[in-house]
């Protein structure tokens, strides 16, 4: 159910980009209970000047290694789950993708299950039995 957009400056290897996507997915599985195979991500590289960020906002020292992650998912996660996710995602990005935690920015966007169609023109979470969601 989560739809993930990951934006970076160009120049990373395919392996590092795959590790970034894997780290975000792993953190969602661990912290939000997202099914393993429920993975929909768009990773976009931008040339310099097309991804704008403040290198010092909120006293965090960012570099051109900046990573901006947006996750659209159904509402219902607690503040504690979200905080745990932010921490776990940063930890995995450092460990698996060689990121700096200072360069990780994540924004969560919530909607309802009625807002999703995964194909065939149907409201998947309304029409399909819950056991098929996994």
C-alpha positions, 0 to 999 in steps of 0.5 A: 500500500505505500507508494514511495518516491525517492529523489537524489542528485545524479551520480549514484551507482545502481547498487547504491540506489537499489540499497536505498530502496531496499532500506526504505522497504525494510524499515516499512516492513519492520516498523509499519507491518507493510507486507514484504511484496508490497513494494512500489517505488520511484527513484528519480535522479536530478541534475544539479540545480534541479533538486533544491535543499537548504544545507543547514535547515534546523541545524542539520548539516546536509551535503549533496548526498541529500536524499528526499523520501516521500511516502504515501500510505493509508492512515492509522500509524501512531506517532511512535511508529512513525518516529521508530520508522524515521530512526530505523530508515536512517539506520538502514540507509547508513548501514546498507547504502552508505548514507549520512543520516544528516542527508536523509529527509523523509515526509509521510503523507496519509490517505485512506484505503479507499484511495487506492487502485492497484490495477483492473480499475477497481478500488483494491482495498474495498473490493478484494478480500483482506487476505489477498492484501498480503 
